[in-house]
Amino acid sequence: MKTIMIAAALAFVAGGCWWAENLHWTKEVFRLQKNHSVQLKAISDRALIDISVVLERTQLAQRLAAELDKKYTKELADALVKNEKLKADVTNGSRRGLFARANLATCQLAKDRASATGSVGDADQVELSAAAGRTVLAIREGIVKDQAKLEYLQRYLEMVATKNRLKIPANTPV
C-alpha cells in the first residue's frame, strides 16, 4: 500500500508538473502569437505607406509626362502648321524662297559688308525656284520634327532623373 501511495503521489506530482509546464507553454505560444500579430500588422502598415508613396510618385510622374507630352505635341503641331502655311505660300507664289548672302568662313551675314568676288556676284540674297523652295521647306519640316522630338526627350529624361533622384545635371549630354 505504501508503494501505491508513493506511486499515486508521484503521479500527482508528475501531473502537476505536466499541467504547470502545459500552462507555461500555452502562455509562451500565446505571447509569441501576439508578438507575431503585432509584427505582421507593423509590416502591413509599413507596406501600405510604401505603396501609397510609390503610387503618389507614379501618378505625379505620369501627370508630368502627360503635361510634357501635351506641351511638346502642341509646339510641334504649331510648327508644322506654320511650315504648311509657308509651303502653301511658296506654291501659290505669295512667298519666295530666299537665302541671304553669308560669309561661310565666319557664318555671318554679309549684307552691308564689303564682299569678295563670289560666284553669285554682289547680290544680297539668292532666290530659289518654287520647287526648290518647297524642297527646302520639306527639309525644314523634318528638322522641326526632329528638334521637337529631341527637346521632348531631353525634358523627359530630366524629369525622370529628377524624380528618381539621380544626380545628373540638366546640361549633361545624354
QUIWOVEN-V160552 format. One record per backbone hydrogen bond with DSSP energy under -0.5 kcal/mol. CO is the residue of the C=O (numbers start at 1). NH is the residue of the N-H. E is the energy in kcal/mol with one decimal. If there is no record, write none. Layout:
CO:NH:E  CO:NH:E
This chain:
1:5:-2.3  2:6:-2.4  3:7:-2.7  4:8:-2.9  5:9:-2.8  6:10:-2.8  7:11:-2.6  8:12:-2.7  9:13:-2.9  10:14:-3.1  11:15:-2.8  12:16:-2.5  13:17:-2.7  14:18:-2.9  15:19:-2.8  16:20:-2.7  17:21:-3.0  18:22:-2.8  19:23:-2.5  20:24:-2.4  21:25:-2.8  22:26:-2.4  23:27:-2.2  24:28:-2.4  25:29:-2.8  26:30:-2.4  27:31:-2.5  28:32:-2.6  29:33:-2.7  30:34:-2.4  31:35:-2.7  32:36:-2.7  33:37:-2.6  34:38:-2.3  35:39:-2.6  36:40:-2.8  37:41:-2.3  38:42:-2.3  39:43:-2.6  40:44:-2.7  41:45:-2.8  42:46:-2.4  43:47:-2.5  44:48:-2.2  45:49:-2.2  46:50:-2.8  47:51:-2.8  48:52:-2.2  49:53:-2.5  50:54:-2.6  51:55:-2.7  52:56:-2.5  53:57:-2.6  54:58:-2.7  55:59:-2.7  56:60:-2.4  57:61:-2.7  58:62:-2.6  59:63:-2.5  60:64:-2.9  61:65:-2.5  62:66:-2.4  63:67:-2.4  64:68:-2.7  65:69:-2.8  66:70:-2.6  67:71:-2.6  68:72:-2.5  69:73:-2.3  70:74:-2.2  71:75:-2.3  72:76:-2.3  73:77:-2.6  74:78:-2.8  75:79:-2.3  76:80:-2.6  77:81:-2.4  78:82:-2.4  79:83:-2.3  80:84:-2.6  81:85:-2.3  82:86:-2.3  83:87:-2.5  84:88:-2.6  85:89:-2.6  86:90:-2.3  87:91:-2.7  88:92:-2.6  89:93:-0.6  89:94:-1.2  89:95:-1.6  96:98:-0.7  97:128:-3.5  99:126:-2.6  101:110:-2.2  102:104:-1.0  103:106:-0.8  103:107:-1.8  103:108:-1.2  108:103:-3.2  110:113:-1.5  118:121:-1.0  120:123:-0.8  124:101:-3.1  126:99:-2.4  129:133:-2.7  130:134:-2.3  131:135:-2.1  132:136:-2.6  133:137:-2.2  134:138:-2.1  135:139:-2.3  136:140:-2.6  137:141:-2.3  138:142:-1.8  139:143:-2.2  140:144:-2.9  141:145:-2.4  142:146:-2.5  143:147:-2.9  144:148:-2.4  145:149:-2.3  146:150:-2.6  147:151:-2.6  148:152:-2.4  149:153:-2.7  150:154:-2.5  151:155:-2.3  152:156:-2.6  153:157:-2.7  154:158:-2.2  155:159:-2.3  156:160:-2.6  157:161:-2.7  158:162:-2.4  159:163:-2.7  160:164:-2.1  161:166:-2.8  162:165:-1.3  166:168:-1.3  167:169:-0.6  169:172:-1.6
